[in-house]
């Protein structure tokens, strides 16, 4: 911070026209950086055949994980005060393989599960068929705001479930892809030119009870819902 202040004091001592040139140059450099960042994800999504071939390997998602109650605390009247739950995400090729485990304690017993759905156009993949993927975002209770929810996946990071999908891409390209996908969720006007038909959030919520397992399923149309079965 001290260095920045010294630089600013120095700039203010320059003649006004030189100061203006310096400021304009700085703005130009920032703009170029933003442009190049957008171009990187654009080129990767529209021109990279390795990426398109990888996305062709996306299959229709079905069982993608589950949640179950570990414990619940109740008041004197039997109302649930808090719920501690276990959240599990399973592998794409083996639903018995647990690739992510999280434990959360939520006030109350109604819990929201928030995910980001990404749909790719038929022109985006090699076989001409539409594909989609999902990214878990957060878990939060009915008495919490979504912004204060507990993160499941780190924004911009490569999700565990798709770690094998882009293994043929260089690490740098994988980083560009995932950070770009998360960022595109906030810039929907750019989706079509990148071969993405939609990026949208979806939330499913349910009242959790002990002795039950909530299996998350994702349909080919991007609908996320829990199937409730008794715990074995």
C-alpha positions in Angstrom: 0.0 0.0 0.0 2.9 2.4 0.8 4.5 1.8 -2.5 1.2 2.5 -4.3 0.8 5.8 -2.4 4.3 6.8 -3.4 3.6 6.1 -7.0 0.4 8.1 -6.9 2.2 11.1 -5.3 4.8 10.9 -8.0 2.3 10.8 -10.8 0.5 13.9 -9.4 3.8 15.9 -9.7 4.0 15.2 -13.5 2.7 17.7 -16.0 -1.0 17.3 -16.7 -0.6 16.0 -20.3 2.0 13.4 -19.2 -0.2 12.3 -16.3 -3.1 11.9 -18.8 -0.9 9.7 -21.1 0.1 7.5 -18.2 -3.5 7.0 -17.0 -4.7 6.2 -20.6 -1.9 3.7 -21.0 -2.8 2.0 -17.7 -6.5 1.8 -18.8 -5.5 0.4 -22.2 -3.3 -2.3 -20.5 -6.2 -3.3 -18.3 -8.6 -3.5 -21.2 -6.2 -5.6 -23.2 -5.9 -8.0 -20.3 -9.7 -8.3 -20.0 -9.9 -8.9 -23.8 -7.2 -11.5 -23.8 -8.9 -13.3 -20.9 -12.2 -13.4 -22.8 -10.4 -14.5 -26.0 -8.7 -17.4 -24.2 -12.0 -19.0 -23.2 -13.6 -18.1 -26.5 -10.8 -19.8 -28.5 -10.8 -22.8 -26.2 -14.5 -23.4 -26.5 -14.9 -22.8 -30.2 -11.6 -24.1 -31.8 -10.1 -26.7 -29.5 -10.9 -30.1 -30.9 -9.5 -31.9 -27.9 -12.0 -30.1 -25.7 -14.9 -30.9 -28.0 -14.0 -34.5 -28.1 -13.8 -34.6 -24.3 -17.3 -33.0 -24.0 -18.6 -35.7 -26.4 -17.8 -38.2 -23.7 -20.3 -36.6 -21.3 -23.1 -39.0 -20.7 -26.6 -38.4 -19.4 -26.2 -37.9 -15.6 -28.4 -40.0 -13.3 -27.4 -40.6 -9.7 -24.8 -37.9 -8.8 -24.6 -38.2 -5.1 -26.6 -38.3 -1.9 -27.2 -36.7 1.5 -28.2 -38.2 4.9 -28.7 -36.9 8.4 -26.0 -37.7 10.9 -27.8 -36.0 13.9 -30.5 -33.5 14.8 -31.0 -31.5 18.0 -34.5 -30.7 19.1 -36.1 -28.3 21.6 -38.5 -29.3 24.5 -41.4 -29.4 22.1 -39.7 -31.7 19.6 -39.0 -29.0 16.9 -35.7 -29.4 15.1 -33.1 -26.8 16.2 -30.2 -27.9 13.9 -29.4 -30.7 11.5 -25.9 -32.1 10.9 -25.8 -33.8 7.5 -23.3 -35.7 5.4 -23.1 -34.7 1.7 -21.5 -37.1 -0.8 -20.7 -36.8 -4.5 -20.1 -39.9 -6.5 -17.9 -40.7 -9.6 -19.3 -40.5 -13.1 -18.3 -44.1 -14.0 -19.1 -45.7 -10.6 -21.8 -44.5 -8.2 -20.2 -46.5 -5.4 -17.0 -44.4 -5.6 -17.2 -41.4 -3.3 -15.1 -38.5 -4.8 -16.3 -35.7 -2.5 -17.5 -35.8 1.1 -18.7 -32.8 3.2 -20.3 -32.4 6.6 -22.5 -29.4 7.4 -24.6 -28.3 10.3 -27.6 -26.3 9.3 -30.1 -24.4 11.5 -33.5 -26.1 11.3 -34.3 -29.1 9.1 -35.1 -27.6 5.7 -31.9 -27.6 3.5 -31.3 -26.1 0.1 -28.8 -27.7 -2.4 -27.6 -25.3 -5.0 -26.0 -26.3 -8.3 -25.0 -24.7 -11.6 -26.1 -26.4 -14.8 -24.1 -25.9 -18.1 -25.7 -26.9 -21.4 -23.5 -27.2 -24.6 -25.0 -26.8 -28.0 -25.0 -29.6 -30.6 -22.3 -27.7 -32.6 -20.0 -27.6 -29.5 -19.3 -31.4 -29.4 -17.9 -33.8 -32.0 -21.0 -36.0 -32.5 -23.5 -33.2 -32.9 -25.5 -34.0 -29.8 -26.3 -31.7 -26.9 -24.5 -32.3 -23.7 -24.7 -30.8 -20.2 -22.8 -30.9 -16.9 -23.4 -29.6 -13.4 -21.3 -27.9 -10.7 -22.3 -28.0 -7.1 -22.2 -24.6 -5.5 -23.4 -24.5 -1.9 -25.7 -25.8 0.9 -27.8 -23.5 3.0 -30.7 -23.6 5.4 -34.1 -22.0 5.3 -33.0 -19.4 7.8 -29.9 -18.5 5.9 -29.4 -16.3 2.8 -27.9 -18.1 -0.2 -24.8 -15.8 0.0 -24.0 -17.1 3.5 -24.4 -20.7 2.5 -21.6 -23.3 2.8 -19.5 -23.9 -0.3 -19.5 -27.4 -1.9 -17.1 -26.7 -4.8 -14.7 -23.8 -5.0 -15.7 -21.3 -7.6 -13.3 -21.4 -10.6 -11.8 -24.8 -9.5 -12.0 -28.1 -11.4 -14.8 -30.2 -9.9 -13.7 -33.7 -8.7 -16.5 -35.4 -10.8 -15.0 -34.1 -14.0 -11.3 -34.4 -13.2 -10.8 -37.1 -15.8 -12.9 -35.4 -18.5 -10.2 -32.9 -19.6 -7.1 -35.0 -18.8 -5.8 -34.7 -22.4 -5.8 -30.9 -22.2 -2.7 -29.0 -20.8 -3.2 -27.9 -17.2 -3.3 -24.2 -18.3 -6.2 -24.9 -20.7 -8.1 -26.8 -18.0 -7.7 -23.8 -15.7 -8.9 -21.5 -18.4 -11.9 -23.7 -19.1 -13.1 -24.1 -15.5 -12.5 -20.5 -14.5 -14.2 -19.4 -17.7 -17.3 -21.6 -17.2 -17.8 -20.2 -13.7 -17.4 -16.7 -14.9 -19.7 -17.1 -17.9 -22.6 -17.7 -15.5 -22.4 -14.0 -14.8 -22.3 -13.0 -18.4 -25.2 -14.8 -20.2 -25.0 -12.5 -23.2 -21.7 -14.3 -24.3 -23.1 -17.8 -24.0 -24.2 -18.5 -27.6 -21.0 -17.3 -29.3 -19.2 -19.8 -27.1 -21.4 -22.8 -28.1 -23.2 -22.8 -24.7 -27.0 -22.7 -24.8 -27.5 -22.0 -21.1 -25.8 -21.7 -17.8 -28.3 -21.4 -14.9 -28.6 -22.1 -11.3 -31.0 -24.6 -9.9 -31.9 -25.2 -6.3 -33.6 -28.2 -4.7 -34.6 -28.2 -1.1 -36.2 -30.7 1.2 -37.0 -31.4 4.9 -34.4 -33.8 6.2 -35.2 -36.6 8.5 -33.0 -39.2 10.2 -33.2 -42.7 8.8 -33.6 -41.5 5.2 -31.2 -41.2 2.3 -31.7 -38.4 -0.2 -30.3 -39.5 -3.6 -29.7 -36.7 -6.0 -30.6 -37.3 -9.6 -30.0 -35.1 -12.6 -32.1 -35.6 -15.8 -30.9 -35.1 -19.3 -32.9 -31.8 -19.4 -31.0 -30.4 -16.4 -33.6 -31.1 -13.7 -32.1 -31.8 -10.3 -34.2 -33.5 -7.7 -33.8 -35.8 -4.6 -35.1 -39.3 -4.5 -35.9 -40.4 -0.9 -35.3 -44.0 0.2 -35.0 -45.6 3.7 -31.4 -45.9 5.1 -30.2 -49.5 5.0 
